Amino acid sequence: MAIDPELLKILACPVCKTPVDYRPAESALFCAKCRRRFAVKDDIPNMLPDEATVLPE
């Protein structure tokens, strides 16, 4: 099972409001603007900014 494509259309980074990309191999949503990685567990995205990982450039 994967994240619903309709949900992906409306999801945005809670920090900078940029649309996020789903990376199924990493089970994560990624924001290209602020480089935050939001984990997806059991097909449920965790969009809490305090629990996101900020990736280096």
N, C-alpha and C positions, 0 to 999 in steps of 0.2 A: 504494500500500500504506500502511496506517496501523498504529498500535500496536494490538496485540491487546486487545480489550475485557476479557478475563479478566485480563490483566496490569495494566490500569489499575485494576481493582478492588482489587488488593493493593498497589499502589505507594503509598508514603508518603514524606514529606519526611524525609531522613536526619538533619536537625537537630532538628526539633520533633515529628516522628512524625505530622503531620497528613496526611490524604489529599490528593493533588495532583490538579489539574484539567488536562486536556490542551487545549491551544490550537493546533489544527492550522494556523491562519493564521500563527502565529508559530513553528511547529515547536518548541514548548516545553511543558514541564510547569510549572505554577505552584502555589506554596503560598500560600494566602490568609493564613495565620497569620503567617509570618515573611517573606512577600513575596519569596521566592526564586524565581528563574526558572531552570529546568534545561533546557538545550538538548537537542533530539532531532535526531540526524543519522542518515540512512539507516534510519529507524524504530527506532533504538536510543537510549533515554534515557541521558543522562550525568548520573547522580545524585551526582556528587562535589561535596561542599559547597564545596571550594576553587575549583571552576570555575563555580559558580553565580553569577548576577547578582542582587544585592539591589536591588529596585526601590524608589524613593521612595514615600512614602505619598500 
